[in-house]
């Protein structure tokens, strides 16, 4: 009797390990960033919220989060670079997307703080996709730190 009970428990435990799962199969990819609302210049000690606009491939994709990679430019250590990618998710089990919805969306990156006088330029590299060789393509926007000097009018040489 004990053997039969042990075999039944063993059979049930093996059955409960069934790996057929009909649940969602989430995959992640990147969305094309189409723009942002950067200011003309940054002021030291201030904090900024940046609205980033991106395009979804279809309405079955959903925003997941931003991948933000900050670093100092190797060529000029006075430029602080911030690479931004918009990560999106979709269910790979859905082969025919018939969902309707807005394909352009925007989200806000909050509290970008400009706190150092070490950099005179912030360069934003917004990931827009890949070229035919699989290399990343970026929309690059430079924002100076401090109010730019007003341009002086050219001298009048007709006098």
Steps between C-alpha positions, in 0.01 A plus 500: 500500500785738582657428161179587316470828694866583425448427128190718492684791668790459256263490201320814619826686557619416148166605352514835684829582323329534163682773304220573251416860581242682292563828685657810349848474351634852550784618283672836509622723220566870447268767366612775264545822694373787287571801721525666839432838658850605604556860613728742312753475784540354849563696818732353764312390811167460319298183444320427172221269386547376143205383293611236247278413201522157336324295233364150567526240218132408554230530763588162658824649635505673839752734660719328758762754612789717393855375487725793592877472462693810620875539443771758437604545135845344446610763246404804705454451873293822515203326329267278698319249276163344583383215276127431522309201360126433537443134586167346403348156551268277301352151529681273251203259507290757313576451132232728358464832673150638448508736797433860415665787678728801481846416369667824611541546873716694742627451853693721737845441644487683831759699694802526274724701730775723362722527805858520378702779346729237344295480180423782259282285275247219540459279194184292471520195275143379444487150351292501182579148377765307312648535153526212250824383671339477843678814625306729733369826353444802722330837491773719659411825677756722677389723787754750640536563872442867580328764295672537163674829431289723279635524150651836424388672181755503224686824452353730239765537229288728282573812707 
